[in-house]
């Protein structure tokens, strides 16, 4: 399984950014794709996830209403649309994939085996 994240950059507070994660090598449709982020000196935290087969979505409280996760099955790509960005959103963003997750595990980064390389998002004026 390979994941390739992209789309990070330097933006100002209030701006928008869209991250992409291209997947390959996942043998079935029955997996979750998650976005996590890690700021310097902090533990990796859950941002959002999507169940690939159904499109069901999950969000952390800190991004709900501002971020939207989606996927384009034909392109094997997941997206994270980030609006109204805040300085506290600054982090390296990682995409991850895992088959066989139950709902209660979707937000747990330790439940995911496959990870992309991360893309840096910096929100600063």
C-alpha positions as CSV (number, residue, x, y, z in Angstrom):
1,X,0.0,0.0,0.0
2,X,1.3,3.4,-0.9
3,X,0.0,6.8,0.0
4,X,1.2,10.1,-1.4
5,X,0.0,13.3,0.3
6,X,0.3,16.8,-1.3
7,X,-1.1,20.2,-1.2
8,X,0.4,21.8,1.9
9,X,1.8,25.3,2.0
10,X,2.0,28.6,3.8
11,X,-1.3,30.5,4.1
12,X,-2.7,33.3,6.1
13,X,-5.4,32.9,8.8
14,X,-8.8,32.7,7.2
15,X,-7.5,31.2,4.0
16,X,-8.3,27.8,2.5
17,X,-6.2,24.9,1.3
18,X,-6.9,21.5,-0.2
19,X,-4.8,18.5,0.6
20,X,-4.8,15.4,-1.6
21,X,-3.8,11.8,-0.9
22,X,-3.4,9.4,-3.8
23,X,-3.5,5.7,-2.8
24,X,-2.3,2.6,-4.6
25,X,-2.1,-1.1,-3.8
26,X,-5.1,-1.2,-1.5
27,X,-6.7,-4.6,-2.5
28,X,-10.3,-3.9,-1.6
29,X,-12.9,-1.1,-1.2
30,X,-13.4,-1.9,2.5
31,X,-11.0,0.6,4.2
32,X,-11.0,3.9,5.9
33,X,-8.8,6.8,4.9
34,X,-7.8,9.2,7.6
35,X,-6.1,12.5,7.9
36,X,-4.0,13.2,11.0
37,X,-1.8,16.1,11.9
38,X,1.2,16.6,14.2
39,X,2.5,19.9,15.4
40,X,6.0,20.3,16.9
41,X,6.2,18.8,20.3
42,X,2.7,17.4,20.2
43,X,1.2,13.9,19.6
44,X,-0.3,13.0,16.3
45,X,-4.0,13.9,16.4
46,X,-7.0,12.9,14.4
47,X,-8.5,15.4,11.9
48,X,-11.0,13.5,9.7
49,X,-11.7,10.2,8.1
50,X,-13.8,8.7,5.4
51,X,-15.1,5.2,4.9
52,X,-14.1,4.5,1.3
53,X,-17.0,2.3,0.3
54,X,-19.9,4.3,1.7
55,X,-18.4,7.8,2.0
56,X,-19.3,8.1,5.7
57,X,-17.3,10.8,7.3
58,X,-15.8,11.5,10.7
59,X,-14.4,14.7,12.1
60,X,-12.6,15.9,15.2
61,X,-14.4,18.6,17.1
62,X,-11.7,21.2,16.4
63,X,-12.2,21.0,12.6
64,X,-15.8,20.1,12.2
65,X,-17.6,22.8,10.2
66,X,-14.3,24.1,8.7
67,X,-12.8,21.0,7.1
68,X,-14.4,18.6,4.6
69,X,-13.0,15.2,3.7
70,X,-14.1,13.6,0.4
71,X,-12.8,11.0,-2.0
72,X,-12.8,10.4,-5.7
73,X,-12.9,6.7,-6.1
74,X,-12.0,6.6,-9.8
75,X,-8.8,8.5,-9.1
76,X,-8.1,6.6,-5.8
77,X,-7.7,10.0,-4.2
78,X,-8.9,11.5,-0.9
79,X,-9.1,15.2,-0.3
80,X,-9.2,17.4,2.8
81,X,-10.7,20.8,2.1
82,X,-9.6,23.2,4.8
83,X,-11.4,26.5,5.2
84,X,-11.1,29.3,7.7
85,X,-7.6,28.1,8.6
86,X,-6.2,29.2,12.0
87,X,-2.7,29.4,13.3
88,X,-3.4,26.4,15.5
89,X,-4.0,24.3,12.4
90,X,-0.3,24.6,11.6
91,X,1.2,21.0,11.5
92,X,2.4,18.3,9.3
93,X,-0.7,16.6,7.8
94,X,-0.6,12.8,7.1
95,X,-3.0,10.6,5.3
96,X,-3.4,7.0,6.5
97,X,-5.3,4.0,5.4
98,X,-6.5,0.9,7.2
99,X,-8.9,-1.9,6.4
100,X,-11.2,-3.5,8.9
101,X,-11.6,-0.6,11.3
102,X,-14.6,-0.3,13.5
103,X,-16.1,3.1,14.1
104,X,-14.5,3.5,17.6
105,X,-11.0,3.0,16.1
106,X,-11.3,5.5,13.2
107,X,-9.8,8.4,15.2
108,X,-7.0,6.4,16.7
109,X,-3.7,6.9,14.8
110,X,-2.3,3.6,16.3
111,X,-5.0,1.7,14.4
112,X,-3.6,2.6,11.0
113,X,-0.7,0.7,9.4
114,X,-0.3,2.5,6.1
115,X,0.9,6.2,6.1
116,X,1.8,8.8,3.6
117,X,4.9,11.0,3.9
118,X,3.2,14.1,5.3
119,X,2.7,17.6,3.9
120,X,3.4,20.7,5.9
121,X,0.6,23.3,6.5
122,X,1.6,26.6,8.0
123,X,-1.0,29.2,8.9
124,X,0.6,32.5,9.7
125,X,0.2,36.2,9.1
